[in-house]
Amino acid sequence: MTEPEPPELPEPPEPFGARLRRAMDTRGPLCVGIDPHAALLREWGLNDDVGGLERFTRTAVEALADRVAVLKPQAAFFERFGSRGIAVLERAVAEAREAGALVLMDAKRGDIGSTMAAYAAAFLDPDSPLFADALTVSPYLGYEALRPALDAARAGGSGLFVLALTSNPEGAEVQRAVRADGSTVAATVLRHLAAENAGAEPLGSFGAVVGATLGDLGAYPLALNGPLLAPGIGAQGAAPADLPAVFGGAVRQVVPSVSRGVLKQGPQVSGLRHSAARFADEVRIAVG
Ligand SMILES: O=c1ccn([C@@H]2O[C@H](COP(=O)(O)O)[C@@H](O)[C@H]2O)c(=O)[nH]1
């Protein structure tokens, strides 16, 4: 009697880091944020209601999802409209992914481990309606509290961007605080991420959020074999030309992120595309 063939195992999903590297190489590294501020809705001639939110979001996705590497919806601007706002967000994620963009859900979740598992189920389980390619998370309840999200991302082929050195000046009092062992809190987060990404090729799936606004970060271990999401370009005052001075040798791992700087050029699709293309060109010139 011959042994029965073992059942075929499903292919493991391609890791987020590999998908992101390919998107950065083909589309350029720019991330555009979808942040439907009430003021922007008004500037676009829309009502500050769910109808306006839907129109704004659809226009941004239509304009950008087929050309930028990453779209980053800011969950807060959808959550403020309750379940109907979340429905708009769900559709936007699906449409953006369909058009070829990677979607980074900027929800900055962080909690004790058992609750983190529920956040992971919401955003990192491929069967969840809010599944995204990656999620922003906060390590300030302790890095290990993120473990359920790290495990879920690894299993589902998605990624995490962990807050390390945020673009706002208030972040420094927590992130640059010096621990008993002499290292800063942020450097410790970055070292954890480097350990998470060890051996990953061509790029790890566990990134850090590091503001483009912060000046020279040469003192921090930015070489984590993972992506560095760099918000702060545009409305917060940083420019693509600043990136080499801020990130030094890690600049090719940087995903520069701009929201209002692009969105204020709406509501025309052409205005949004032109603005995103201009930022992308400036990034190319700065990063080489
Ligand atoms: O350190 C951080 C982390 C996240 N953000 C988010 O990025 C955008 C920035 O929007 P702009 O209009 O380009 O200023 C926004 O969603 C923030 O919540 C950040 O700015 N800094």
The ligand as an ORCA input file, in Angstrom:
! r2SCAN-3c Opt
* xyz 0 1
  O       4.791     61.242     14.569
  C       3.739     61.294     13.923
  C       2.952     60.185     13.728
  C       1.839     60.297     12.941
  N       1.485     61.475     12.393
  C       0.261     61.497     11.557
  O       0.633     61.833     10.211
  C      -0.304     62.748      9.663
  C       0.393     64.061      9.394
  O      -0.469     64.921      8.703
  P       0.050     66.281      8.007
  O      -1.203     66.898      7.489
  O       0.996     65.893      6.910
  O       0.689     67.082      9.074
  C      -1.439     62.855     10.669
  O      -2.398     61.870     10.360
  C      -0.775     62.518     11.978
  O      -1.674     61.953     12.907
  C       2.264     62.578     12.588
  O       2.002     63.682     12.089
  N       3.377     62.451     13.360
*
